[in-house]
């Protein structure tokens, strides 16, 4: 066509998704806080996934060395039953990771569809869902989780479900808010004008475009669930002994704070570092994924 | 029977401030291969009129009466699932904002292919092939590469061409273009208008062009409806309209064109303006809505509403005291 010259091909540099990812990564890498978070999360994942394979059995008891201080044989010392603290820390990391990831998956799997529908069908579904979310958000997170765990029963499955449901209202609220904003976008109007069905608009137009905030929410939900698991297990409502969990280890450790303080220090420090890592990573992702950052 | 017959279309909206009269008793028809311009200033009802055709107005607050017939089929009472099939395949829309009208999460090729898969049940591969052809049709160079790109990689003019490609993908009978060039650079505008002209010539698509730009009307439209405060003020073939405008509002608009600017006292050229404000759409008083701003008004303008009267073949104007046929704008 004659007017092709009015639109120079080179006007916009052709940047593929790979190029965009590279730019995002460069942007991310330059910041110290998100990178610290990434390193901490990577270390946590390594500990949880590889640790239990190399540290030995976390439940083998050695009555010859109970409450032993850190040594070459037991780098983190032993507990009151002579179990190797390092092995229990590594296995506990795996429990923490399971609780964090699985409960977040539960919250996302249930919360995203509810939030999508509530935001999309504002006239009939939203008032109902909105009130329910408001009521549940009125309870402090841990009180809600403790109550649910007490109902479901103490086990890892119980912890995952309790924490998942306790995180549900936040996921619903965030998804709903995103849907309300995206619903007004021109590309949704355009999709309606092209004859798209509601289901199509939700899955192809709304969901992919609210993925950024949901990814960030996941990085907040995982550390919350890690702390939640430790708390529930500490209170006896979560993972049960002898299964090692950082919360269970703290319960035991508090009895021996004066003679074996390291038993409290290791799980305490690791809970703090793991949650800090996820939170720093989440902050970094939020900055990088923010559409207003111009990338 | 025309391709599209809109008869006595009246559209209102229930709002917190009361009932808004957006469009009142508009009638027009559209022939195959015709480009009809709906023009007027912001709030005159041109977009509401056009969007009523594919029923894209908010369903719960819109009060609509009158008849919209596409190829003899009444659209106002068509069940929603059938209406959904009409949208995108028989009636398509190109929106004003190319920068935000494409889904940022998918490539443009995917988005074009999706419409084809939805309405024509094409396979993935066939839809992809058609997407390349469509991008070529709307004048995008290297279409085979472009379909792999995301909207943010394209300029505004390119995106508007992609929007047009999506709109015409299923060969609609009526294409509604809502200010399609307003958000674009002047240099890009002409190219996009050429795309519309080309589509009409090649595919025989009838186009309803919504615009406030009389230059665009003169450039591309066959016929124009000038709207004011929700009503048709004047309707005529474009050459007739520009040669012999009869309604004082049309005359005022044409005097406001930069080309018509007259030399002022200091030697500087000044644009003529139409004094006053558009009446509030919350009320619908008797009499001519343009009365308060009209240089030709007389006492009878306030007493009754001037009906659309024939002033020549296919030339209608709603004025008791129209400009003379010989009067130059």
Interface residues (C-beta under 8 A of the other chain):
Chain A: X1 X2 X3 X4 X6 X7 X9 X11 X12 X13 X14 X15 X16 X17 X123 X185 X186 X187 X189 X190 X191 X192 X193 X194 X195 X196 X197 X200 X204 X205 X208 X209 X211
Chain B: X54 X56 X60 X84 X85 X86 X87 X88 X89 X92 X93 X95 X97 X100 X101 X102 X103 X104 X105 X106 X114 X115 X118 X119 X139 X140 X141 X142 X145 X148 X149 X150 X153 X154 X155 X157 X158 X161 X163 X166 X167 X187 X188 X190 X191 X194 X195 X198
